[in-house]
Amino acid sequence: MSKSSIAKKGSSTLNRKRFKRYIPVYLLMFPGLLYLFINNYMPLPGLIVAFKQYNARKGIYGSPWAGLSNFAYLFQTNDAWLITRNTILYNVAFIIINTVLAITVAILLSEMWGKVKNFYQSAILLPHLISSVIIGYLVFAFFSVENGFVNNFILEKLGIEAISWYSEPKYWPFIIVFVSSWKAIGYNCIIYLSTLLGFDRSFYESAMIDGATKWQQIKYITLPLLKPTVIMLTLMAVGRIFYSDFGLFYQVPMNQGALYPTTQTIDTYVYRGLLQLGNISMSAAAGVYQSIIGFAMILGANMLVRKLDKESALW
C-alpha cells in the first residue's frame, strides 16, 4: 500500500472520529439551524411577489409581472419623507441610548453578587418578555386622560392642568424612546454582562494594586474590552435601521390617528396600507426595500469600522 493511500485512510479515520466527537454539538445546533432555514430561507422565493401584481387565484408564480411599480407606492405618497424620517431617527436614538444604558446597567450588575444580582437581572429582563399589547395598556394606564396616573397623581399634585396625551404628538418621541429603553435594556444588558464576566480578573486586580479608581478601571479596561461586542451589536442594529418595532409603534400609541406625525414608521404605514388596500405586493415591496437598504447600511458601516479599526470589523 502506497504512502498516499495510507495517509488518505488515516485522514478519513481522523475525520470520522472528529465527527463522532462533535455529534452532541451538532444535535444542539440542529433545532436552531432548522428554525433559521424555515424562518429565513424557505420564504426567499416569495421575494418575487414584490415584482408582481399578486393574485391569490393564480398564485405567486402565475400572477402577472408588475416590474417596479409596487415600489413606487412608498415614494409617491406624501407621507414618504415623514415615515422615512421617523424610522431612521427613532432607530438612531434607540441604538445610542439603549447601548449606553445597557452597558451602564451591565457594569453595575457585574459589581453585585449573590441573590441580589439574580433578582435585579431577572427584573430587568422581564419587560423584554412582556407582549407589546400589554405594554400598550400599561402605558395607557399612565397616560389616560381621565384615569391616568400622570394626570391624576402627578400633574394634579403639581397644580398643572391635565394633558390629552393621545392627541398631542409632540410628547410621543420621548414616550416611545423611554418605553423602548425600558423594554430593550434587559436583553442587551444580558449580552454585555455575559461578556463582562468573561474578562480576565487579573487586569482589575493589577489596576487596584496600582491605585486605579473604579472609573479608571471602567474607562481603561472595561470599555476597551467591550468594544468588539459593542461594534458587533451596533452593526447588527444598523442593518435593521429601516425596520421598527411594530408593536411599539402600533400598540403603544393605541393606533391614534392624531399621533401619526410622530409615531408613523414604514412598518406601521405598510400595515395600515395593507388593511385599507389589501395589496400584498406593495407590502412585499416594502420588505424588499428595507432589506436592501439594511444590507447596504451594514456594508457601509463595516467598511467605516474597518478603516478606523480593522480588528474590530466583522469581516
SVG drawing of the C-alpha trace seen along z (x, -y; Angstrom):
<svg xmlns="http://www.w3.org/2000/svg" viewBox="-62 -75 67 77">
<polyline fill="none" stroke="black" stroke-width="0.4" points="0.0,0.0 1.4,-3.4 2.1,-6.2 -0.5,-8.4 -3.3,-5.8 -2.2,-5.2 -2.3,-8.9 -5.7,-9.2 -7.0,-6.4 -5.7,-7.9 -7.2,-11.2 -10.6,-9.7 -10.4,-7.8 -9.5,-11.0 -12.4,-12.9 -14.8,-10.1 -13.5,-10.4 -13.9,-14.1 -17.5,-13.8 -18.4,-11.3 -16.8,-13.6 -18.9,-16.6 -22.3,-14.7 -23.7,-16.2 -22.8,-19.7 -24.5,-19.0 -27.6,-17.8 -27.7,-21.1 -27.2,-23.1 -29.9,-21.3 -33.1,-22.9 -31.6,-26.4 -30.5,-25.7 -33.9,-24.2 -35.6,-27.3 -33.2,-29.5 -33.9,-27.5 -37.7,-27.6 -38.0,-31.2 -35.3,-32.9 -34.5,-30.7 -37.8,-29.0 -39.6,-32.3 -36.9,-33.6 -38.8,-32.6 -41.6,-34.8 -39.5,-37.9 -40.8,-37.8 -44.2,-38.9 -42.7,-42.4 -42.3,-42.5 -45.8,-41.0 -49.4,-42.1 -50.3,-39.3 -53.5,-37.3 -54.4,-34.7 -56.2,-32.6 -53.2,-32.5 -50.6,-32.0 -47.2,-33.6 -45.7,-32.2 -48.9,-32.6 -49.5,-36.3 -48.6,-38.9 -45.3,-40.8 -45.6,-44.4 -42.0,-45.5 -41.0,-48.2 -44.5,-49.7 -45.1,-48.3 -42.0,-50.2 -43.5,-53.5 -46.1,-53.1 -43.5,-54.0 -42.2,-57.0 -45.2,-58.6 -47.1,-59.2 -47.0,-62.5 -46.0,-60.6 -42.8,-59.1 -40.5,-61.6 -42.3,-61.5 -42.2,-57.8 -38.6,-57.5 -37.5,-60.3 -39.4,-58.8 -38.0,-55.3 -34.4,-56.4 -34.3,-59.0 -36.1,-56.6 -33.7,-53.8 -30.6,-56.1 -31.9,-57.2 -32.6,-53.6 -29.1,-52.5 -27.3,-55.3 -29.5,-55.4 -30.1,-51.7 -26.4,-50.9 -25.3,-53.4 -27.9,-52.3 -27.3,-48.6 -23.6,-48.9 -24.1,-51.0 -26.5,-48.5 -24.3,-45.6 -21.3,-47.2 -23.5,-47.8 -24.7,-44.2 -21.2,-42.9 -20.3,-44.5 -23.2,-42.7 -23.1,-39.3 -25.5,-36.6 -29.2,-36.6 -29.5,-40.4 -27.7,-40.2 -30.0,-37.4 -33.1,-39.3 -32.2,-42.5 -31.1,-40.6 -34.5,-38.9 -36.4,-42.1 -34.6,-44.0 -35.1,-41.2 -38.9,-40.9 -40.0,-43.8 -38.4,-42.2 -40.7,-39.2 -43.9,-41.2 -46.2,-41.4 -46.5,-44.7 -50.2,-44.6 -49.8,-44.5 -47.1,-47.2 -49.6,-49.4 -52.2,-49.1 -49.5,-49.8 -48.6,-53.0 -52.3,-53.8 -52.7,-53.3 -50.1,-56.0 -51.2,-58.5 -55.0,-58.0 -56.7,-61.5 -59.4,-60.6 -57.8,-57.9 -54.1,-58.0 -51.5,-58.0 -49.6,-61.0 -52.6,-63.3 -54.3,-62.3 -51.4,-61.8 -48.5,-63.8 -49.8,-66.8 -52.7,-67.3 -50.5,-67.5 -48.2,-70.0 -51.2,-72.1 -50.7,-71.5 -53.7,-71.1 -54.3,-67.6 -52.8,-66.8 -54.5,-65.0 -51.6,-62.7 -53.2,-60.7 -53.9,-63.8 -50.6,-65.6 -47.9,-64.2 -45.1,-66.4 -44.8,-64.3 -44.6,-60.9 -41.0,-60.9 -39.9,-61.0 -42.5,-58.4 -41.6,-56.0 -37.9,-56.3 -38.5,-55.7 -40.7,-52.7 -38.2,-51.2 -35.3,-51.6 -37.3,-50.1 -38.2,-47.1 -34.9,-46.5 -32.3,-47.3 -32.7,-43.9 -31.9,-41.8 -29.0,-44.0 -27.7,-44.1 -27.5,-40.3 -25.3,-40.2 -22.9,-42.8 -22.9,-41.2 -22.0,-37.8 -19.1,-39.4 -18.0,-41.3 -18.0,-38.1 -15.6,-36.5 -12.9,-39.2 -9.7,-38.2 -10.0,-39.5 -6.2,-39.8 -6.5,-43.1 -8.7,-44.6 -6.5,-43.2 -3.4,-44.8 -5.2,-48.1 -6.4,-48.1 -2.8,-47.4 -1.7,-50.4 -4.3,-52.5 -6.8,-52.9 -10.3,-54.1 -13.4,-52.3 -14.0,-54.9 -10.4,-54.5 -10.9,-50.7 -14.1,-51.1 -12.5,-53.7 -9.2,-51.9 -10.1,-48.2 -13.9,-47.5 -14.8,-49.8 -11.9,-48.9 -12.5,-45.1 -16.2,-45.6 -15.5,-47.5 -15.8,-44.4 -19.2,-43.4 -20.5,-47.0 -19.4,-47.3 -20.9,-43.9 -24.3,-44.7 -24.3,-48.2 -23.6,-46.9 -26.5,-44.4 -28.8,-47.2 -27.7,-49.4 -28.7,-46.7 -32.3,-47.0 -32.3,-50.8 -35.1,-50.8 -37.2,-48.4 -39.1,-49.3 -40.6,-47.5 -44.1,-47.2 -45.7,-46.5 -44.0,-49.6 -45.2,-52.0 -48.7,-50.4 -49.9,-49.1 -48.3,-51.6 -49.9,-54.8 -53.2,-52.8 -53.3,-53.4 -54.4,-57.0 -54.6,-59.0 -53.6,-62.2 -50.2,-60.8 -49.3,-59.6 -46.9,-62.6 -44.5,-61.2 -45.4,-57.5 -45.9,-56.5 -43.0,-54.4 -42.5,-52.3 -43.8,-49.1 -46.9,-50.7 -47.6,-52.6 -47.4,-49.5 -49.6,-47.5 -52.3,-50.2 -52.0,-50.4 -52.4,-46.6 -55.5,-46.7 -57.0,-49.5 -55.9,-48.4 -55.4,-44.7 -52.3,-44.8 -49.9,-42.1 -47.4,-43.0 -46.9,-46.5 -46.2,-45.2 -43.7,-42.7 -42.0,-45.5 -41.6,-47.5 -40.0,-44.4 -37.5,-44.0 -36.7,-47.8 -36.0,-47.6 -33.8,-44.5 -31.7,-46.0 -31.2,-49.3 -30.3,-47.4 -27.8,-45.3 -26.2,-48.3 -26.1,-50.1 -24.3,-47.1 -21.7,-47.0 -21.1,-50.8 -20.9,-50.7 -18.5,-47.7 -16.3,-49.5 -16.1,-52.5 -15.2,-50.4 -12.6,-48.6 -10.9,-51.9 -10.9,-53.1 -10.0,-49.9 -9.5,-46.8 -9.5,-44.3 -13.0,-45.4 -14.7,-44.9 -16.9,-41.9 -15.1,-40.9"/>
</svg>
